[in-house]
Amino acid sequence: MPPDSDQKTGDSSPALADETFRLHPLTPIALGGRVLGILIVITALGFAERGASGGASPNWIQVAIFGGLALLVVVRGIITVAVTSYHLLGGELRIDSGLLQKQSKRIRLDRVQSVDVLEPLSARIFGLAEVKVTTAGSERAAVRLRYLTLPVAQSLRADLLGRSTGAGEGAVEAPERLLITVPHGRLVGSVLLEMVSWRLLLLALGPALTVIGQQNGHKATTGIGIAIFVWFAVLIAHAIWQRVNSLWEFTVTESPDGLRVRHGLLSTTRQTVPPGKVQAILIHQPMSWRPFGWVQVRMNVAGYGRADSSKRTTLIPVTDRAFAESLVGWMLGGIDLHDIPLTRPPRRAAFRAPLWWRAEWAGADDRVFVARHGLLSRTIDVVPHQRTQSLRLSAGPWERAFGLASVHLDSTPGPVRTRAAHRDASEARQMLDRQIDRARMARQIGTQQSAPAPQVS
Amino acid sequence: MASRVMNVAFAPPPDQTWTRVSPLLARMRRTVVIALGIPVVAGVAVGLSFAWDTAGPIVGIIGALLLVWAWFAIGRNFRSWGYVERADDMVVTHGAMFKKLTVVPYGRMQLVDVKAGPIARSFGLVSVKLHTAAATTDAQVRGLTADHAGALRDRLTALGEAHAAGL
């Protein structure tokens, strides 16, 4: 679909395969959003103060400086918008930018891993959004188109995804099927539980000091106790707020492009994970969620780096264990996680990992490798055989003394780290050899998903 | 019993033996340790002997023991480096205290890195590192002579392209 008419267009008539477009005119203000916001707030506070203390004339020097800064920010934005143009040529996205030093970046659309539409607060106010294109390789090389109007951004994303999978140009936003939306109450409850849990000790430190101070008549200790409590409480409250704000109304839908993930309260994020880009999945249950049976699902995605925030690797922040397992089973090509035979380390592993060895399980069927670990907080890691990168066998001095070794399955950077820990060494080597064979065979065959995805009823 | 199990676990693939690296690796490391270690030990011994009279000989003995242990540890570590090129993947092992064995399928190899620091270069040694899309892949071979390394890298690059599997 050609871009909307409320955009400035560079080329007059887009050819069948070519499209050229520029950023939205309001971009400079949105780009400078945060800086401008701070300047406005400081100025407003200054005026309010002066108004309250008797209406003296405004500090013109301060106004001039702030006005100058604001002007610089806006001018910089205008220059960026004026010199940057984006071209869609067949299977390529070309970006020309730069005022003095002309720069031209080309991105091959078949190397695109995912295309996201983000709405940071400063852009959302104007109805604008950003399109972020991640290519195979590093997350740092992601290309950001800031800003376009939201409908244009969405149609551009559909277009890019369509071209990247060879589905044809100008694909209309494909229909989607809702899989799950996280209810607000459950989200807040789960975040509170997970964020507070052990941090309760930190919060208790303050009151403890206060009580001690009061009993001994030590004013300083009382004061410090209150200060510590307030400080920790503010930090924890801030962390909780950030989490809830980021994960608000977390929705996962299924579409021909892949899995679509949407979340966010003030700033919304949209993410599309094309099928086949998911490298490994984990289901994690923090200790504080065990009474409720809640779990979270996170994944390794090709192209996302270690530096990537946990926001982007989260598939579902909180849901029932049953639904998580059925969804993960479906994503991996219709398997049942409970059917896979798992084994434990030998008893002597207790010398290396006293209590935790009992919670280490690992095993594989013909499609995936599964590992469980964790005594208090529990995690299941799953890696499909065809996504295995390399395999490692390791044995530290303590393990060697007892004839133990660990098998690691390497995957792209992300939260999932799969290993079969502290197994009998020769057994571990056999496990590694078998896994190499399975990985090789799996690379030669593809997998297809035929059944529809499970939905939360 | 534990060491026998370890030997089985870290053995080369069946019907094959580890290709070993050049003894220059051990010689290089020992040279560096001796060249740096003796002055350091001597310096510490002399320095401390101003504070305590018996410090000198004690530090000297401890230092000498450490150097002797380092000599043998370097030897053990050098003997642990090995690699095997198979039909579909490459197996690499190293480590005496922390044993590691890594299998990298050719289809997953994204980059073959050949590096040599100044000291290694003066002994004619380079190290070859295999990179996959995973950051945790730890597949490297140290102590290869430059021509061996070049031939290995060329073979690996050709095999990597031939087997290339997408992510």
Interface residues (C-beta under 8 A of the other chain):
Chain A: A136 K277 Q279 A302 R306 R387 T388 Q389 S390 L391 R392 L393 S394 A395 G396 P397 R400 A401 F402 G403 A405 H408 D410 S411 T412 P413 R417 D424 A425 S426 A428 R429 L432 I436 A439 R440 R443
Chain B: M1 A2 S3 V5 M6 V8 A9 F10 A11 D88 D89 M97 F98 K99 K100 L101 T102 V103 V104 P105 G107 R108 T132 A133 A134 A135 T136 T137 D138 A139 A165 L167
